[in-house]
Amino acid sequence: MKYSDLIEMALKGRSVNSMARAWGVPQPTLARYMQGNRLPDYDLALKIATEAGVEPGEAFVALAEEQRNMKSKNFKLQRGFVQTPLLLTMTASSAFLLMIYIM
């Protein structure tokens, strides 16, 4: 289960704005949780689980899986950014060497 699905269950058709106020969270923050861009802290996660009628353990498993996925995505992005300058440097060096060879 995605954590955004759990939040959707907790909303029970109510607006994100009204639930954000009820949970004491800024509306943009709750929207980011629903989009999967951020994850709630444990206190809010417990409130969401209770409101959704889901066992807290199940909610925390979903939260842990989402966090693991986010870390994996961030790690892959960081690796890509680290490798990109190296690739550009190698390409520039190769081009320079090629120009010297041709001349």
C-alpha positions as CSV (number, residue, x, y, z in Angstrom):
1,M,0.0,0.0,0.0
2,K,1.3,3.4,-0.9
3,Y,1.2,6.0,1.9
4,S,-0.7,8.4,-0.4
5,D,-3.5,5.7,-0.5
6,L,-3.6,5.6,3.2
7,I,-4.0,9.4,3.4
8,E,-6.7,9.1,0.8
9,M,-8.5,6.6,3.0
10,A,-8.1,8.9,6.0
11,L,-9.6,11.9,4.2
12,K,-12.9,10.0,3.7
13,G,-14.0,12.4,1.0
14,R,-13.1,15.5,3.0
15,S,-10.9,18.2,1.6
16,V,-7.1,18.2,2.1
17,N,-7.4,21.7,3.5
18,S,-9.9,20.7,6.2
19,M,-7.9,17.7,7.3
20,A,-4.7,19.6,7.3
21,R,-6.3,22.1,9.7
22,A,-7.7,19.2,11.8
23,W,-4.3,17.5,12.0
24,G,-2.4,20.8,12.6
25,V,-0.4,20.5,9.4
26,P,0.0,23.2,6.7
27,Q,-2.1,22.4,3.6
28,P,0.9,22.4,1.2
29,T,2.7,19.9,3.5
30,L,-0.3,17.5,3.5
31,A,-0.5,17.9,-0.3
32,R,3.2,16.9,-0.6
33,Y,2.5,13.8,1.5
34,M,-0.3,12.9,-0.8
35,Q,2.0,13.4,-3.9
36,G,4.7,11.2,-2.3
37,N,7.2,14.0,-2.2
38,R,7.5,14.0,1.6
39,L,6.6,11.7,4.5
40,P,4.9,12.6,7.7
41,D,6.5,12.3,11.1
42,Y,5.4,9.4,13.4
43,D,2.9,11.5,15.3
44,L,1.0,12.5,12.2
45,A,1.4,9.0,10.8
46,L,-0.4,7.6,13.8
47,K,-3.2,10.2,13.4
48,I,-3.6,9.3,9.7
49,A,-3.6,5.5,10.5
50,T,-6.3,6.0,13.2
51,E,-8.4,8.2,10.9
52,A,-8.1,5.7,8.1
53,G,-9.1,2.8,10.4
54,V,-5.8,1.0,9.7
55,E,-3.7,-0.8,12.3
56,P,-0.7,1.5,13.2
57,G,1.7,-1.4,12.4
58,E,0.4,-1.6,8.9
59,A,0.7,2.1,8.5
60,F,4.2,2.2,9.7
61,V,5.2,-0.6,7.4
62,A,3.8,1.5,4.5
63,L,5.7,4.5,5.8
64,A,9.0,2.5,6.0
65,E,8.6,1.1,2.5
66,E,7.9,4.6,1.1
67,Q,11.0,6.0,3.0
68,R,13.1,3.1,1.6
69,N,11.9,3.9,-1.9
70,M,12.6,7.6,-1.5
71,K,16.1,7.0,-0.2
72,S,16.8,4.6,-3.1
73,K,15.6,7.2,-5.7
74,N,17.7,9.9,-4.0
75,F,20.8,7.7,-4.0
76,K,20.4,6.9,-7.7
77,L,20.0,10.6,-8.5
78,Q,23.1,11.5,-6.4
79,R,25.1,8.8,-8.2
80,G,23.9,10.2,-11.6
81,F,24.9,13.7,-10.6
82,V,28.3,12.5,-9.4
83,Q,28.9,10.6,-12.6
84,T,27.8,13.4,-15.0
85,P,30.7,15.8,-14.4
86,L,33.1,12.9,-14.7
87,L,31.5,12.0,-18.0
88,L,31.7,15.6,-19.2
89,T,35.3,15.9,-18.1
90,M,36.2,12.7,-19.9
91,T,34.4,13.9,-23.0
92,A,36.2,17.2,-23.0
93,S,39.5,15.5,-22.5
94,S,38.8,13.1,-25.2
95,A,37.8,15.9,-27.5
96,F,41.0,17.8,-26.7
97,L,43.2,14.8,-27.3
98,L,41.3,14.2,-30.6
99,M,42.0,17.7,-31.7
100,I,45.7,17.4,-30.9
101,Y,45.8,14.1,-32.8
102,I,44.1,15.5,-35.9
103,M,46.4,18.5,-36.0
